[in-house]
Amino acid sequence: MKRNRILEEMFRQFDDCAKEFCEKTNGNVCDITHEYKGEEKLENLKYRKATVEYNGIRISFTYTARAYLGASKNILECFIDLDKTSESVAIPLYFVADYYDVNTIVPLTVPFISNKDVMKQAFDCLISVLEQVFPKIEKINHHPQEKEALLLAFAREMNALFHWGIEDSDQLKENFYLMMNDSAYQYLTLRFTTGLYQNFLKGRYDKALKKLIKTKEKLGYENRLVKLWQQPSQEEIKRFDQIQKNAILCDETALSKENFREFWAIAVGCLILFPVFSLAYCGVYGLMYGIEQMGAVHLMGPIYGFPYCVLAAFITSLCASYFFRFAIYKRMYKQHYDQFCETDAARTGAGEVKFMKSFLYFLFLASLVLMFLFCKWNIKFEQEGFVDNARFFSLESTYHSYEEVEKVYYKPNRVNGLGNVIEYPSYVMELKDGTQLDFYELAEMDSRQDEVLAFLSTKGISVVSNTVENK
């Protein structure tokens, strides 16, 4: 599949860029790891991480495929560990850049990576800043006090951002490793890949600047961006032009030609699959109906389920068309197919495919269960008695003989939930123990109801119609 080929090329580029940086900076080793959710397939990838080891420090490049709720997907970030202990805290590159007064507007948390070329440009953005701070990081590696000062500065900024309320520096240093958990890093990733930062990547500089100025709790890096964004360097913007192009293409809220093409591809897929699922669901329901009707003289209720089968078929076909959109898109918009594949890779994330598969299976099983429950929602009239299955979403059945029936009477109206009287007449079967079975929701057609009333009359049951008793 073309999507998998694109992802494979991206990951090869990721590995090559990380190894090249390792060689250029005389790193000891470049260790590449990855994590999957479940089986090792591209669609299950959570993240890919390249860790460049040095004497005393390490630099990590992290590609996140399965993003957090609300965040962009396919994100490249860079973190710096000032020691190699298990309790070390990874410091984001943008904080280190601000700490050492690096003025740049290139994105240091890069979303919307859709192909190997964008991956290369994302690495170039990160490495352009790393090249400026790396000599200083190497230097403080041999000066514990300077290293501690950098870590404490980061701890104080996170303490203010997350309102931990720790005023004592020693206590803050002692607890910082525990406080900077996965949730804290996820928030930082979410912060720099949504909202105003997406606006900036999409070229909406004034809008992004206004929102950043209004942000109450800004990081030091963000205060620096306020100044730089007022007159963004066109030369620096050219350095992330492909990332910017992807951000525009991946704007799901925009009324772009790309989004309209995808909409029509899904719509055509739904139109093709809808008759297939309709026939399948109605066929299964018809089989259930036939089984339920065995041994019955009259079956009141189940035929009402066929319209719901059609509705379930439409919802299922809409979901299933997600998996056919590539094939349909290729036939409808062949010249835009490659661009669509890349945009989809940047926008959807690898984990979304697995989610949609699980969701489709859930819809299919839920549809079968609902069809079964609709089919069981009935009153089954046999020769010697009848079976009461009139409680929806219940498999409990109650058998009654016809001797237990007191009468069947006509009910001209009923009261709705608002207390208003509505003119929806029906027949009600009243048992001798006071139980009443209203035919209102089960009498699917007048002719079938007339047949049931005539059958009940042959069993010696009093049928009262419009206050006139017929025996």
C-alpha positions as MATLAB code, in Angstrom:
seq = 'MKRNRILEEMFRQFDDCAKEFCEKTNGNVCDITHEYKGEEKLENLKYRKATVEYNGIRISFTYTARAYLGASKNILECFIDLDKTSESVAIPLYFVADYYDVNTIVPLTVPFISNKDVMKQAFDCLISVLEQVFPKIEKINHHPQEKEALLLAFAREMNALFHWGIEDSDQLKENFYLMMNDSAYQYLTLRFTTGLYQNFLKGRYDKALKKLIKTKEKLGYENRLVKLWQQPSQEEIKRFDQIQKNAILCDETALSKENFREFWAIAVGCLILFPVFSLAYCGVYGLMYGIEQMGAVHLMGPIYGFPYCVLAAFITSLCASYFFRFAIYKRMYKQHYDQFCETDAARTGAGEVKFMKSFLYFLFLASLVLMFLFCKWNIKFEQEGFVDNARFFSLESTYHSYEEVEKVYYKPNRVNGLGNVIEYPSYVMELKDGTQLDFYELAEMDSRQDEVLAFLSTKGISVVSNTVENK';
ca = [
       0.000    0.000    0.000;
       1.301    3.473   -0.886;
       0.729    4.797    2.651;
       3.015    2.139    4.163;
       5.682    2.884    1.559;
       5.567    6.575    2.487;
       5.944    5.734    6.181;
       8.862    3.385    5.501;
      10.659    6.122    3.539;
      10.005    8.605    6.355;
      11.499    6.283    8.965;
      14.573    5.598    6.830;
      15.046    9.361    6.524;
      14.564    9.693   10.308;
      17.274    7.088   10.944;
      19.665    8.602    8.386;
      19.307   12.141    9.784;
      19.859   10.980   13.372;
      22.930    8.914   12.427;
      24.349   11.770   10.350;
      24.005   14.143   13.307;
      25.676   11.564   15.555;
      28.678   11.292   13.217;
      28.910   15.057   12.729;
      28.986   15.740   16.484;
      31.221   12.762   17.335;
      28.567   10.941   19.315;
      29.432    7.603   20.855;
      26.408    5.752   19.513;
      23.012    6.410   17.946;
      20.453    4.022   19.433;
      17.134    3.780   17.558;
      14.146    2.320   19.377;
      10.415    2.174   18.711;
       7.236    1.218   20.494;
       4.093   -0.323   19.051;
       0.655   -0.737   20.476;
       0.199   -4.450   19.987;
       1.656   -6.220   16.944;
       4.700   -4.695   15.238;
       2.974   -3.105   12.262;
       3.294    0.407   10.890;
      -0.357    1.060   11.694;
       0.349    0.257   15.374;
       3.420    2.479   15.784;
       3.302    4.820   18.782;
       6.714    6.472   18.512;
      10.213    6.110   17.094;
      13.159    7.450   19.067;
      16.805    8.077   18.122;
      19.095    8.654   21.116;
      22.581   10.013   20.473;
      24.889    9.207   23.376;
      27.809   11.413   24.460;
      30.051   11.384   27.503;
      27.655   12.437   30.236;
      24.771   13.735   28.100;
      22.394   12.476   25.435;
      20.232   14.082   22.767;
      16.984   12.397   21.705;
      14.916   12.862   18.567;
      11.365   11.564   19.041;
       8.829   10.980   16.281;
       5.302   10.544   17.687;
       2.853    8.805   15.358;
      -0.001    8.107   17.758;
      -0.662   11.577   19.128;
      -2.510   12.523   22.260;
      -6.163   13.529   22.251;
      -6.631   16.817   20.400;
      -2.993   17.073   19.256;
      -1.623   17.033   15.754;
      -0.096   13.754   14.614;
       3.276   12.753   13.188;
       5.349   15.063   15.384;
       9.142   15.415   15.599;
      10.658   16.771   18.817;
      14.106   17.023   20.367;
      15.082   16.624   24.031;
      18.379   16.963   25.901;
      19.316   14.915   28.981;
      22.120   16.441   31.072;
      22.957   13.092   32.669;
      22.330    9.425   31.928;
      20.791    8.299   35.190;
      17.334    6.736   35.347;
      16.062    9.866   37.104;
      17.273   12.350   34.502;
      14.834   14.932   33.161;
      14.624   15.500   29.399;
      14.726   19.220   28.595;
      12.952   20.306   25.372;
      15.175   21.937   22.769;
      13.072   25.118   22.682;
      13.803   25.778   26.381;
      17.553   25.258   25.897;
      17.450   27.568   22.865;
      15.778   30.301   24.908;
      18.181   29.741   27.827;
      21.138   30.415   25.536;
      19.465   33.373   23.740;
      19.009   31.705   20.354;
      16.685   33.853   18.242;
      14.804   31.774   15.689;
      11.234   31.252   14.488;
      11.770   27.817   12.941;
       9.421   25.278   14.584;
      11.132   23.190   17.270;
       8.121   20.945   17.776;
       7.265   19.926   14.223;
       3.866   18.410   13.331;
       2.350   17.326    9.991;
       5.296   15.212    8.796;
       3.984   13.442    5.699;
       6.992   12.265    3.673;
      10.756   11.877    3.722;
      11.382   15.396    2.386;
       9.349   17.014    5.168;
      11.098   14.752    7.692;
      14.442   15.999    6.371;
      13.347   19.619    6.647;
      12.037   19.039   10.188;
      15.426   17.609   11.196;
      17.176   20.551    9.528;
      15.134   22.960   11.666;
      16.062   21.150   14.875;
      19.717   20.663   13.942;
      20.115   24.341   12.948;
      19.364   25.227   16.582;
      21.283   22.282   18.049;
      24.397   23.438   16.229;
      24.194   26.743   18.123;
      23.627   25.282   21.586;
      25.632   22.051   21.351;
      29.063   23.627   22.091;
      27.623   25.252   25.218;
      25.993   21.993   26.344;
      29.306   20.167   25.869;
      31.017   22.849   27.917;
      28.645   22.733   30.894;
      28.918   18.949   30.879;
      32.241   19.476   32.652;
      30.834   22.130   35.043;
      28.282   20.620   37.437;
      27.176   24.011   38.759;
      26.263   25.329   35.305;
      24.492   22.073   34.499;
      22.515   22.333   37.733;
      21.634   25.972   36.967;
      20.138   25.001   33.575;
      18.128   22.157   35.090;
      16.895   24.384   37.942;
      15.818   27.099   35.475;
      13.724   24.529   33.594;
      12.285   23.200   36.860;
      11.245   26.704   37.972;
       9.539   27.423   34.639;
       7.585   24.136   34.806;
       6.747   24.847   38.460;
       5.191   28.166   37.420;
       3.443   26.690   34.381;
       1.842   23.734   36.171;
       1.248   25.570   39.497;
       3.032   22.993   41.618;
       3.520   25.605   44.321;
       7.027   24.434   45.349;
       8.974   27.481   46.537;
      12.034   25.822   48.007;
      14.691   25.160   45.311;
      16.107   22.073   47.018;
      12.640   20.543   47.349;
      11.911   21.387   43.711;
      15.119   19.685   42.527;
      14.382   16.660   44.671;
      10.844   16.182   43.315;
      11.298   17.434   39.773;
      11.858   13.965   38.267;
       8.551   12.763   39.720;
       6.636   15.912   38.730;
       7.775   15.853   35.088;
       5.784   12.744   34.213;
       4.334   11.673   30.860;
       1.282   13.905   31.318;
       3.477   16.995   31.664;
       5.374   16.213   28.456;
       2.133   15.431   26.637;
       0.774   18.829   27.628;
       3.882   20.561   26.278;
       3.571   18.680   22.987;
      -0.112   19.587   22.778;
       0.693   23.234   23.567;
       3.162   23.583   20.687;
       1.195   21.691   18.012;
      -2.295   23.181   18.308;
      -4.020   26.545   18.386;
      -1.831   29.543   17.718;
       1.188   27.455   16.647;
      -0.862   25.815   13.917;
      -1.976   29.284   12.832;
       1.668   30.344   12.562;
       2.593   27.273   10.513;
      -0.339   27.970    8.194;
       0.961   31.485    7.523;
      -1.573   33.302    9.696;
       1.140   35.287   11.444;
      -0.949   38.188   12.744;
      -3.608   35.887   14.159;
      -0.970   33.700   15.833;
       0.795   36.745   17.300;
      -2.421   38.189   18.739;
      -3.286   34.899   20.408;
       0.233   34.488   21.780;
       0.166   38.003   23.257;
      -3.151   37.202   24.965;
      -1.756   33.993   26.472;
      -1.548   34.688   30.207;
       1.108   32.193   31.280;
       3.819   32.352   28.643;
       7.070   30.421   28.756;
      10.354   32.280   28.289;
      10.582   30.830   24.790;
       7.111   32.191   24.010;
       8.031   35.662   25.262;
      10.946   35.571   22.834;
       8.594   34.495   20.009;
       6.344   37.506   20.697;
       9.217   39.749   19.635;
      10.349   37.590   16.714;
       6.851   37.074   15.296;
       6.224   40.810   15.016;
       8.533   40.875   11.990;
       9.038   37.224   10.980;
      12.163   36.610    8.946;
      11.253   35.584    5.414;
      14.596   33.827    5.122;
      13.773   31.615    8.107;
      10.235   30.988    6.840;
      11.735   29.534    3.647;
      13.613   27.031    5.822;
      10.338   25.369    6.833;
       8.255   26.057    3.715;
       7.391   22.369    3.163;
       6.235   22.024    6.766;
       4.113   25.126    6.250;
       2.643   23.701    3.044;
       1.696   20.501    4.860;
       0.091   22.449    7.684;
      -2.155   24.186    5.164;
      -3.010   20.928    3.376;
      -3.737   19.180    6.679;
      -6.176   21.837    7.853;
      -9.292   19.662    8.293;
     -11.503   22.691    8.985;
     -10.578   24.508    5.784;
     -12.851   24.415    2.742;
      -9.978   23.306    0.539;
     -10.146   21.383   -2.722;
      -8.229   18.551   -1.030;
     -10.886   18.171    1.679;
     -13.713   18.334   -0.862;
     -12.032   15.630   -2.959;
     -11.704   13.375    0.079;
     -15.349   14.034    0.971;
     -16.507   12.963   -2.491;
     -14.272    9.885   -2.416;
     -15.844    8.801    0.884;
     -19.342    9.689   -0.369;
     -18.908    7.579   -3.515;
     -17.529    4.718   -1.423;
     -20.553    4.932    0.861;
     -22.870    4.958   -2.174;
     -21.231    1.783   -3.501;
     -21.190   -0.068   -0.176;
     -24.657    0.964    1.014;
     -26.630   -1.463   -1.215;
     -24.242   -4.283   -0.292;
     -24.655   -3.784    3.450;
     -28.401   -3.180    3.047;
     -28.881   -6.522    1.302;
     -26.646   -8.279    3.806;
     -28.341   -6.812    6.875;
     -31.866   -7.273    5.527;
     -30.977  -10.843    4.574;
     -29.700  -11.609    8.057;
     -32.731   -9.948    9.605;
     -35.050  -11.887    7.293;
     -33.392  -15.118    8.453;
     -33.899  -14.091   12.089;
     -37.507  -13.197   11.289;
     -38.108  -16.595    9.698;
     -36.666  -18.438   12.696;
     -38.732  -16.342   15.119;
     -41.901  -16.989   13.097;
     -41.554  -20.786   13.333;
     -44.524  -22.241   15.193;
     -46.463  -18.959   15.173;
     -49.915  -18.360   13.729;
     -49.296  -14.608   13.852;
     -46.149  -12.669   14.781;
     -46.721   -9.060   15.748;
     -43.733   -6.710   15.733;
     -40.521   -7.870   13.998;
     -41.250   -6.507   10.529;
     -40.699   -3.058   12.038;
     -36.981   -3.866   12.211;
     -36.301   -3.704    8.466;
     -36.039    0.142    8.332;
     -33.489   -0.014   11.155;
     -31.477   -2.514    9.100;
     -31.258    0.074    6.334;
     -30.147    2.753    8.818;
     -27.501    0.417   10.282;
     -26.328   -0.405    6.744;
     -25.871    3.296    5.949;
     -23.811    3.949    9.099;
     -21.668    0.855    8.519;
     -21.083    1.693    4.850;
     -20.079    5.238    5.808;
     -17.455    3.874    8.190;
     -16.298    1.151    5.765;
     -15.829    3.707    2.972;
     -12.861    5.027    4.989;
     -10.892    1.973    3.847;
     -11.901    2.339    0.190;
     -11.184    6.047   -0.121;
      -7.684    5.511   -1.550;
      -8.893    3.264   -4.375;
     -11.798    5.587   -5.214;
      -9.660    8.729   -4.905;
      -7.115    7.234   -7.313;
      -9.812    6.690   -9.928;
     -11.550   10.025   -9.432;
      -8.520   12.297   -8.950;
      -5.553   10.383  -10.346;
      -3.308   13.434  -10.809;
      -3.764   14.439   -7.133;
      -3.417   10.915   -5.725;
       0.223   11.155   -4.537;
      -0.435   14.425   -2.741;
      -3.525   12.955   -1.078;
      -1.552    9.957    0.229;
       1.077   12.234    1.757;
      -1.506   14.546    3.293;
      -3.386   11.581    4.724;
      -0.168   10.220    6.234;
       0.474   13.553    7.980;
      -3.095   14.158    9.119;
      -4.483   10.818   10.210;
      -1.648    9.167   12.076;
      -0.790    5.467   11.942;
      -2.945    4.586   14.944;
      -6.117    5.893   13.332;
      -6.238    2.972   10.875;
      -6.343    0.466   13.720;
      -8.980    2.518   15.523;
     -11.194    2.643   12.429;
     -10.872   -1.134   11.982;
     -11.917   -1.702   15.596;
     -14.760    0.779   15.214;
     -16.002   -0.959   12.053;
     -16.003   -4.339   13.815;
     -17.892   -2.763   16.697;
     -20.507   -1.291   14.344;
     -20.973   -4.639   12.619;
     -21.414   -6.552   15.891;
     -23.635   -3.835   17.383;
     -25.836   -3.935   14.269;
     -26.257   -7.710   14.571;
     -27.131   -7.444   18.272;
     -29.673   -4.671   17.624;
     -31.219   -6.640   14.772;
     -31.572   -9.654   17.055;
     -33.179   -7.503   19.794;
     -35.577   -5.926   17.293;
     -36.540   -9.361   16.039;
     -37.165  -10.581   19.591;
     -39.377   -7.539   20.344;
     -42.735   -9.109   19.527;
     -45.854  -10.918   20.611;
     -45.926  -14.430   19.192;
     -49.434  -15.895   18.864;
     -49.556  -19.707   18.730;
     -52.510  -22.128   18.643;
     -52.629  -22.815   22.400;
     -51.304  -19.515   23.768;
     -49.020  -16.571   23.110;
     -45.477  -15.534   24.072;
     -44.966  -12.022   25.445;
     -41.642  -10.580   24.212;
     -42.880   -6.986   24.277;
     -40.069   -5.640   26.494;
     -37.434   -4.149   24.222;
     -33.764   -4.873   25.042;
     -34.864   -7.852   27.137;
     -34.568  -11.530   26.280;
     -37.084  -12.486   28.945;
     -40.194  -14.183   27.517;
     -43.491  -14.976   29.271;
     -45.918  -17.599   28.003;
     -49.676  -17.100   28.541;
     -52.635  -19.243   27.625;
     -55.632  -17.560   26.009;
     -57.694  -18.344   29.121;
     -55.607  -15.722   30.961;
     -56.853  -12.935   28.649;
     -59.701  -10.810   30.056;
     -60.409   -8.771   26.913;
     -58.964   -6.688   24.088;
     -60.196   -3.104   23.949;
     -59.749   -0.058   21.726;
     -57.692    2.860   23.111;
     -58.497    6.052   21.126;
     -55.602    8.220   22.390;
     -52.713    8.411   24.802;
     -50.777   10.940   26.889;
     -47.198   11.791   25.842;
     -44.262   12.649   28.101;
     -45.303   16.318   28.215;
     -48.775   15.465   29.497;
     -50.484   16.255   26.195;
     -53.194   14.016   24.766;
     -52.259   12.764   21.292;
     -54.543   11.008   18.806;
     -52.637    7.755   18.334;
     -55.177    4.932   18.754;
     -54.307    1.298   19.382;
     -55.663   -1.937   20.819;
     -54.717   -3.140   24.295;
     -54.841   -6.736   25.460;
     -55.711   -6.920   29.154;
     -54.961  -10.050   31.175;
     -56.961  -11.231   34.183;
     -54.077  -10.350   36.528;
     -54.275   -6.710   35.378;
     -51.274   -6.818   32.961;
     -51.856   -4.766   29.816;
     -50.096   -5.337   26.480;
     -50.408   -2.311   24.225;
     -50.279   -3.103   20.493;
     -49.334    0.517   19.691;
     -45.618   -0.120   19.019;
     -46.022   -3.671   17.699;
     -48.972   -3.474   15.288;
     -46.977   -2.742   12.153;
     -49.973   -2.552    9.806;
     -53.770   -2.424   10.059;
     -54.319   -5.598    8.027;
     -52.013   -7.625   10.292;
     -53.733   -6.189   13.374;
     -57.171   -7.089   11.972;
     -55.967  -10.649   11.390;
     -54.746  -10.897   14.998;
     -58.029   -9.500   16.378;
     -60.018  -11.984   14.271;
     -57.806  -14.835   15.497;
     -58.261  -13.781   19.141;
     -62.033  -13.702   18.615;
     -61.911  -17.368   17.536;
     -60.330  -18.159   20.895;
     -63.365  -16.758   22.711;
     -61.689  -13.488   23.701;
     -63.831  -10.357   23.933;
     -62.642   -7.739   21.446;
     -64.063   -4.256   22.045;
     -63.770   -1.872   19.080;
     -64.890    1.774   19.447;
     -66.889    0.831   22.582;
     -68.767   -1.847   20.613;
     -68.167   -5.409   21.861;
     -67.724   -8.179   19.300;
     -67.483  -11.841   20.187;
];
